[in-house]
Amino acid sequence: MPASQKLPSRPPSTRIHVCSLAAVPDTVATVNATHLMTVINAQTLVETPLTIEPHRHLKIAVNDISIPQEGLVHPRSEHVEGILRFARDWDHAGPLVVHCWAGISRSTAAAFITMCALNDEGTEALIARQIRSASKTATPNALMVSIADDILKRRGRMIEAVAAIGQGEMAMSGVPFSISSRIFATA
């Protein structure tokens, strides 16, 4: 194919690693992460590890709630837009680690949102199934997913995909897992 007819390039596939707050140091070190996404309440925000450049660490301060509650910060569009910008700016030169307190709800929602932003429409169900396959406890935060579905104009497909995998197994903390950032087949 002549150079003038090449298809637009897409970033390569790299791993997205999801874990709890307690597993962040080991996960970042083990996978040689270049990017970190922290989605946790403001009182628990973590310092950027020395191995990650500060501009490659997104900090989203929200509580793990799906309906607004007095005294807590519920996920809003500006939080999800921050996740989407960070996902699109990720150069895929190295792994991305996403964490929340337990590695079950906010982090799995952020990973799902990231993957939906990086992949074509129509892959939402496949992405959700891959997350479920990688984690028995994953239960993406429904409000975060709903906001992302609206921003990405997925017409309910993200919401339906997460509903289809159902709530994960009950646990105090999820087992760290990873998934490829790229899906090459449609659902």
Disulfide bonds with the S-S distance in Angstrom:
none
